[in-house]
Every structure is written in C-alpha cells, then in structure tokens.
Amino acid sequence: MPEQYLTTEQVATWLQIAPKTVWNRRSPGLGPPALKTYGHVRYARANVEARIASTAEVA
C-alpha cells in the first residue's frame, strides 16, 4: 500500500492546532519531518503518528 501524505492543513486539523503552529514546529525540527515536492510541503502519515507517540505525555 502506498504511503499516505498529508498537507500542513490536514496535519493541523488532525492535531487540532493552527497550520502556522505546524509550520513553526517544522522549521526548527520540532515537528514531524516534511517533504517538499513540486513546491508543496507534505508529511508522511507514519511520521506524524511516530512524532505523536514520541512526544505524548500522560495527562
């Protein structure tokens, strides 16, 4: 099955944060790794899930 890629807006909606927050965290490497193809930034769903798992805290 091909890997699914998400836009910045889709990641923001999924995480319930602003797209600007996704962008700001990507720039210094605090967010999931991103790919830039044909001028568009995309995030592999697996990378987003891994980042969530690695930064999750018990509330």
C-alpha angles and dihedrals in degrees: 000000000000117000115260118235126202133203123235089256093052092050090048092050091048092050093039093235134117118276088236089060090054089050094047092050093047095055098062092035096255094122133055116300114268135207124217114208126169089350095305126113115225134178124210108235090226091056092050091049091048092050091050091050093048095050101037117122130195108253 
